[in-house]
Amino acid sequence: MDLSDLRISYTKDSFSESDLLESPFDQFEKWFSEALKSKVDEPNAMSLATISPEGNPRTRIVLVKDFSKDGLIFYTNYESAKAKGMEANKAVSVNFVWHPLQRQINIQGFTEKVDRKVSELYFHSRPRGSQLGALVSPQSKVIASRKVLEDRLAELDTQYKNEPIPLPENWGGIRIVPTRFEFWQGRDNRLHDRFEYILKNDQWSTQRLAP
């Protein structure tokens, strides 16, 4: 399969020093708002890269459910492969790609678990099926068949038919505390605009990177 001719020109926008906001959090919020307005499918989807306890890199897509100057929060099973990786090595990298805007944002930082009360509040805001799914799935574990999940779902659906579904002990939020942001705007001739924010001594500094 020859993929050498698969290419498009990036000509939708530019990004210059004068466009940079002082805070990377404000810059992220601005771009995220523009992604929302452009009707990008799941603009909160990001690729999360972690290192397994054995030292192997792994990536997967997760959904950010909260963003503030404290960091980005997503939710997961604390016994999953990603959670075990973050327990062994708290350093992570995430990447947002918004193709209609020809933009990317890369964020590096470290992780921490959020307070259980925060997880509980979010858990009970989810659809009932999603709450049950968190109880059903032994995430990242080998299972014999899909029927194992479906049978367990039916069992729990009956068990909690007229009751609130409890937050699982092994499920909750992870906060990514950023130490670096990179904002990437596609440009013509592959001369893309790239700016990074680096945190040093509790201060953010910016610099332009070559494409």
N, C-alpha and C positions, 0 to 999 in steps of 0.2 A: 504494500500500500504506500503510494507516494503522497506525502502530505506537504511537499515543498512549496506548492502554489497556494496553500491555504493562508490567506492574509487579508487584512483590511487596513485602510488608512485611518489613523486617529486624527480627526480634524474638528471635533465638536466643541472643544474649549481649550483654554490655556490657563496657566496657573503661575503667577509671578510673586516676587517678594512683597509687592504692595498688597497682594491678596491675603497674605498670611495674617491670621489673628494671633494675638499675643499668647493665648492659651491653647494648647493642643486639644483640650477638652472642648473648648468653644469651636475650634476648627472642625473637630469630629462632629459635633452637634449640627453645625451648618451644613456639612456635606451629607450627613444622614438625613436631615430635613429635606434636602434637595433630592435625595434618592427616594424618599417617600412621595414627594410631589410628582416624580417622574414615573410612578407606578411600577418600580422595580419589584419583581417577585421576591418575597421574603428578604427585604433589605437588611434584616437583622441576622441573616445567615452568615456565619464566618467559619473559615477553615481553621481548626485548632490543632497545633502541632505540639506534641509532648514527647518525652523520652521515657521509654519503658524502664522498669527496674533492672532489666538486663542491658540497658544502654542503647536500645534500638529506637529510632524515630518512628512516630506514628502520627497520621493525620486523619481527621474526620470533620464533618460539618456539624456544628451546634448552633443553637439560636440564642442570641443575647436577649435577655428579658428585662434588663435594667441597665441604665448607663448614667453615671454622675461623675463628679470629680474624685470620688472614691474608687472608681473603676467600673469594669463591665461585669455583670452577673449573668451566669447561665446555670442551669439545673441539670443534675445527673444522678445516677446511682453511684454511691460512694464506694461500691465494690467493683465497679466497671474497670476496664483496662485503662481508660483515660485517667480515672481517679487514682488508680494505683501508681500510674506514671507520675502524676502530680504530687503524690505523697512522697515518692522517692526523689523527685527533682521538681521543685516548685517553679523553675524557669519555664516559660511557655512563649509561644509566638502564635498570633492569630492574623488572619488575612480576610478582608472584605473585598469582594469584586463586584462592581456595578457596571456591567457591560453597556447598558444604554447610555450611561454617562461617560464611558471610557475612563473609569476611575478605579483605583485600588487604595486601600488603607491597610498598612501593616502595623501591628502593635506588638511590642515585646514587653514582658513584665514577669511578675511572680504571682502565685495563687495563694488564696486562703479560703477556708470555709466561712460562709456567712452564718450569722446567728440563727439558731433553730426557729426562732419566732418569725424571722423574715421568710424562711423556707416554708413554714406552716401557712403563713398568709398567702404566699404565692400558690402553694399546692392546692388550697381550697378554692382558689379562683379559677382553676383549670376545669375543663369539661369532665364530667363524671367518668367517661371512658378513659381519659388520660390519667385520672387519679388511679383507677383500677389497673391500668397498664403498668404504672410504677410499682404496684404490689406484685403483679404477675411476673414480670420479666427479671430473671437473674442475669442482668445485662453482661454481655461478653462471655458468658459461660456456654459450653457445648450443650445442646439439647437434642433429644432424639427426633423430634418432628414438630411441626407447627401445632399439631393437635395437643401437645403438652401445654402450650400457651392458651389455646382456645378452651380446653377443659378447665384450666385453672381460672380463666376469666369468668366462665359460667359459674363456677363454684363461688368465687368471691362476689360476683354480682348478686347472687342469691343471698349470701351471708350478710351483705351490707345493704340489702334492698331498702330497708326503712331506717337506715342509720348513716351518720356521716362516716366517710371513709378516712381512716387514720393515716397521718403522715408516716411513711415507713421510716424506721430508724436509720436505714442505710441510703436515704435519699435526701437531697437538699441542694442548696446553692453553693456555687464556687465563684469567688470574686477574683478577677484578674486586675492587679494593681500595676498600671503601666509605668515603664521607665523609658520607653522609646516609642515614638510614633513616626511613621513615614506616610506622606500623602503623595500619591502618584496620579498624574493627569496625562493621559495619552496625547501625543502630538505627532504631527506629520513627520515623515522621514525617520521615524523611530527616535527622534530627539525629544523624548518625553520630559515633562517637568516633574522633578522629584525634590521634595523638601522633607527633612527630618527634624524632629524635636527630640532633644536628648536631655534627660534629667541629671543634673550634677549639683550636689550640695543644696538640694531642695529648690533649685532654679532650673527653668526650662530655657534652653538655647536652641536656635535654629540654624540650619545651613542647607545650601543647595547641593544636591548630589548629581553627578553625571548620569545620564540615562544608560 
